[in-house]
Amino acid sequence: MVLSAMNSGVSGLRAESEAISVVGDNIANVNTTGFKSQRVIFQDVLGHSILAGTASALPGSGVKVGDIQQLFTQGSLSNTGVATDLALSGDGFFTVKGAVDGLVGNFYTRAGTFNIDKDGFMVNPSGLQVQGYMANPDGTFEASISSLKVPTAALPAHATENATVVANLDASEAVPATAWDVLDPANTSNFSTTLTMYDSLGAGHTVDVYFEKTAAGAWNWHGVTDGADVGGTAGVNTEIATGTLTFDNTGKLTGVTGNTGVAVTFTNAAAQTIDFNFGTPSPAGTGLDGITQFASPENVSSQSQDGYSSGDFSGVAVDGQGVVTGLYTNGQQLAVGQLAIAKFRSNDGLGRAGQNLWIETRDSGTAAFGTAGSGGRGAVSAGALEGSNVDLAEEFVGLIQHQRSFSANSKTITTADEMLQELINIKR
């Protein structure tokens, strides 16, 4: 029994040494981004088989480390201001792909310290490529995951195809005394607004839209630009579009003409067609979503057009659903892709791979990919990083406990040694 006590003490020393190693690892990683602390789970050891019918009063044979459990509690988020720094608030892992210590495949991480490399790929500090769903030309996202690549080349110009004006025309306005004159539009119309249209080369052209009242509830509209913009004489107004607008006695738009398929060829550019959207006439539409005619002052509520000049890549932005958007100097924003967030049946079963990475194992189950905020996955916070979830106070208390336990187990060994010495002395 004395030797058994000594072996029990040795098992305690061994177990507490391993526990202190775990605590030391936690403390060492207190500032490691996305680190998840671990704890040691001890188990008692029996010196006999539980199937042999041995009396339960017999002493055990010490202790062993049954498991080292990973604690996947949420770490605190710290704002960094770096657009490519990402953090997950909730369950899930970022997915990266590449080679780590000879192993090639997908790895999973909570450390969102990413950047754009020279080839345009979003990568982590080790060069592993972030995985996601690339964007299709129509704005949807692919069904399968791949490495997210940002098109860092200049964004080509886009000729204006659609222009929208939301405004009110004053019903109390009088018909102009002088008929419409493109060379004197200000004095032969009632109201105007200005838009900038872009040609196929990305050059902007000023187009003034004039509204001329012709009768109660009836107006003409005219699109006018400088002659130099359409191959004419500089400084001479040129009409590139015209049509009519009609309204009912409640101010709703009931009809519009001349607004679709407006063909124009700006100087040195390719021919293009522009649709002017002045609203949806009733009864097919509300007649209130574009141009209206109420007895109130003319005003423009909003206006827009879909053309733009070329622009250089200036960076990325990421929203809460993990949609990565490319930003360009011409003010355009282009969806690049959406981050793939991996979710597991058992986070505790994931295997540590170093470099702030985990790999899936049979205990964790297969990764289920999805988007942030769906299926129990956390939301993405851009410009922030998740800190370690290590509680230093708790770790230091644990360090003291394991140290004292180690000392106590050493006393068991020295006491058993003294008892053996007494037995030896009996013979003497």
N, C-alpha and C positions, 0 to 999 in steps of 0.2 A: 504493500500500500504506500510505503514511503517513496518508492520509485515511481509509482503512479502519480503521486502528488508532485514529484519533480517534473514529470512529463506534462502534467497539467499546467505547471508554471511556465514551461517552455512554450506550450501552445499559446498561452496568454501573451508572452513576449512577442511571439511571431505575429499574432493577430493585431496587437497594439502597434507594432512597428508598421504594419501595412496600413493601419488606420491613420497613423501620423503622416504617412506618405500621401494619403488621400487629402488630408487636411492641408498639408504643405502645398499640394498641387492646387487646391482651391485658393489658398492665399496668394500663391504666385500668379494666378490668373485673375486677380481681383480687377485689373484694368484691361482685360482681354475682351474685345468687342464680341458680343454674342455668346460668351462662355456660359456654360451651364455647370453649376457645382455638382459634386457627388457626395454621397455619404456611404459609410460602411455598415453593412448589416451583419451582425454577429450571429452565430449559431452554436449551440452546445454540441459536444461530441460524446457519444456513448462508447463505453469500452466493451459492449456486448451487443449481440443481435437482438432486436426487438421481437424477432420471430422465435427466439429460443426459450421463451417463457421465463426469463430471468427475473428475479424479484425487482420491483421498481425502486426498492430502498437502496440498491447499490449505487455508489457514487459515479459521476460521469468522468470523462477523461479529458476535460478541458474545453477549449473553445476554438472555433475556426471562423474565417471570414466566409460567410455564405454567399454574399453578393456585394457588388459595388454599384449602387443605384444612382442613375443620373436624375437630377431634379430639374425638370423643364418648366420651372416657374418663370413668369415674365420678368425680364430685366427692365430697368428704367431707361427711358428714351432721352437722349441728349441731342439738342439741336446743334448742327454743325454749319448750316448755311450752304453746304456743298450739294448741288442738285442731284448728283449721282450717288450720294450717301442715302441708303434706304434702310428702313427698320420695319419689322413686322410687329403689329400690336395684336396679339392673339396667337392662335395655333398655326402651325405650318412652317415651311422652310423654303428659302430660295434654292433654286436648282442650278448647279454649275456643272460643266462638263469639261473633261480633259484628263491628264495623266498626273497621278500622285503616287510617288514611290513605286513606279512601275505598274500601278493599277490604272487602267483606262476605263472610264465610264462616267456615270452621273454621281455627283456628290451633293450633299445637302448642308446648308449653312444658315445660321441666323445672323451672321456678320455681313451686313450689306455695304461694305466698303468697296464700291465699284467705281470704274472709270471707263472711258472710251479709249481703246488702243489705236495704234496707227492705221489699222485696217478697218476701223469703224465698229469693231465688236465691243460689246459691253463685257468687261472682264473684272475678276477680283484681283487682289494684289499678286496672286500666284499665277495669273494669266489664264485661269480657268474661265471658260466662256459661259455667261449667264444664259439660261434657257427660257424660252417663252414662245408665244404664238405670234408669228410675223403677220403684219397687216397686208391685206389684199388691196389692189387698186381701188376697189369699190368701198373701202372703209371697213369691211368686215375683217375677221381674223382667221388664220388657218386653223384647222382642227388638230393638227399634230404639232409637237414642240420642236424647236430647232434653236440654234444659237441666234441671239438677238444682234442684228447688225444695223447700225445707224448709217444712212446714206449721207456721208459728209461732203459730197460734191455739191456744187452750187445748184439751187433749185431753179429750173428753167422758167422763163416767163410764161404766163397764161393769158391769152387774149380774152377780153370780156365777152361773155356769152349771155349773161343775164343782169339786168339792172332793175332795182325795186325802189319805188317811191311811195311812202305813206305820208299823206298830207291832207289838209282840208282847204277847199276853195270856198271863199265867202259867197254865200247865196245872194247877199245883198249887193254884190258888185254890179256895176252897169256895163253894158256892152261898150267897148272902146269906140270913140267917135271916128277913129280912122281905122280902115281895114288893115289886117295884118301885113306888116312889111318886114321881111327878114333883115333889111338893112337898118331898120329902126325898131327893133323888137321891144325895147323898154317902153316906148310910147304907144305901141299898138297891141299890148297884151296887158293882162291884169296881175300876173304873178309869175315868178320864176324860181327855179332852184338849179344848182350846179352839181354835176358829177364828174369824176375823172374816170375816163375809160382807157383801157390798155389795149395796145395792138399786139400782134404776134411776136414782135421784138421786145415787148415789155415797156415800150415808151408810153407815157401817159398823155392823154389828150382831154382837154376841157370841153365838156358838152353841156350846154345850157338848155334846160327844158322849160319852155314858156307855155303858160296856160292863158288862153284867150276866150273870154265868154262871148258866145254868139247869140244866145237866147236864154230864156228861163230854163234852167236844168240842162243846158247844152253848152259844151265847151270844145274848143280845138286845142290840141297840144302840138308843140313843135320842138324837135331836137335840132339845135344849132351849134356849129363849131366854127373855128377860124378856117378860112379857105386854105391856108397853108397846110393844115392837118390832113386835107383830103386831096392834095394835088392842085389846089386852086391858088388864088391870090392872097398873100398874107394881109391880114387886117380887114378882110372882107368876109362878113358872115355868110356861111353856107348851111342851108337846111339839109340835114341828112335823114330826118324822119318826121312824119306828121300823122295825125289821126284825130279821132273824136272821142269825147267822153259824154255820157248822158246820165242824168240822175233823176230819181223820182221825187215826189213832194215830201219825202221824209229824209232826204239827203243821201240816200243809198245810191251807190253806183249801179246802173242798170245796163250799161253797154259801153264797150270800148272797141275802137278799131285802129288799125295801123301799128299796133304795138308789137306784133310778132314777126319774126323773120326779117328784121331790118338789116338790109345788106349795106355794108360800108367797107371801103378800102382806105385805110389811113396811109399816108405817105410812106413809101419804102417798105410797107408791110404787106402781109398776105390779106386777101379778102376775108372778112368775117361776118357773122350774122349775130345780131343782138336782139334779144327779147326784152321788152320793157314791161315790167309787171306793175300795173296800177291797181291791182286788186281783183277779186273775183266777183263779177256782177251778179246781182240777184236776178231771177230766183234760184239759179244754180248754186250760187254762193251767198254769203251774207251781205255782200255789197258794202261792208264796213271794214274790211281788212286792208284797204289800200287808200285810194283817193275818195274823199267824201265831200259833200257840199252842204254844210250847215251855215246858219246865219251867225258866224263868228269869224274873227280875223283869220286870214290865211296863215298857215304855219306848216312846217315840215316836221313830222314826228320822228321819222327815221328814213334813211335811204342807204342803199348799199349796191355794190356790184361785185362780181366774182372774178374779175381780172386782177393781175398783179405783175409787177416787174420781177426780174430774176433776183435771187438773193443768195447770200453765202450762209453756210451752216454756222450757227453761233452757240449751240448747246442743246441740252435735252431737259425736259420736265417730265415728272412722273406723278400721276394722280393716285388717289386712294385705292383704286381698283388695279393699280399696277400698269396702267396704260402709259407706255413710253412715247413721248411726243418730241419730234425734232423741231427746233426753233431756228428760224432763218431771219437774216437782217432785213428782209422786206416785210416783216411782220407776220409772215405765214407760219402756221403750225401744222406739221404733218405727222399723223399717227404712224409710228414705226412698228410697234408690236405691243404685246401685253405679257407681263411676267407670268411664268408658270410657277405656281405655289404647290409644293408637295405636301401631302398629308398622310400620316401613317396611323394604323390601328393602335400601335404601341410605340410611343416615342422612346420609352425606357429601353426597348429592344434594339435601338440603333447602335451601330458600332462606331466608336471614335476613330477618325482617320488622321487626326492632327491637322494643323493649319486651319483651325476653326471649322473643320468639316466632319460630317458623319456619312456613313454608308448604310444602306439598307441591309438587313439580315433576315434570317428566317423568323427570328423572334419579333422583329418590328413589323413584318408584313411588307407587301409591295407598295411602292409609292403610288398614291392616287393624285394625279395632277388636275389642277383646276385654276381658277382665277381668284385673286384676293377678294375677300368679302363673301365668297360663295362656299356652301358646303361646310360651314364651320371654320373656314380659313380666316386668318386675321387680315386686317386692313394694312395697306402700305403707307408709311409716313416718309415722305421725301425730305431731304435735307436734315436727316436725323439718323442716329445710330443707337442700337440697343446695347446697353452696357451689360457687364457681367451680373449675374444674380447672386454672387457671393456676398454673404453677410459677414463682414469682418468680425464683429462682436461675437457672433455665434461661433465662428471658426476658432477664435482665440479661447473661448470657453471650452470648446471641444478639445483644443490642443492641451489645455490644462488637465482635462479629464483623462485623456489618453496617456498623458505623461504620468499622472498619479497611478493610473491602472498599471502602466508598465513597471513602475517602481514597486507596486504591491505584488505583482507577479514575480519580480526578482526576489522579493522577500520569501515567497513560497519556496523558491529554489534553495535559497540559503538556509531556510529553516529545515527543509528536508535533508539538506547536506549535513547539518548539525546532528539531526536524528540518526543518519547513517554513521556518522562519526562515533556517536554514543554506542551504537550496536557493535562497531569494531572494537571499541574500548572494553566492552564486556569480555571479549575473548582474552584481552590482555590481563 
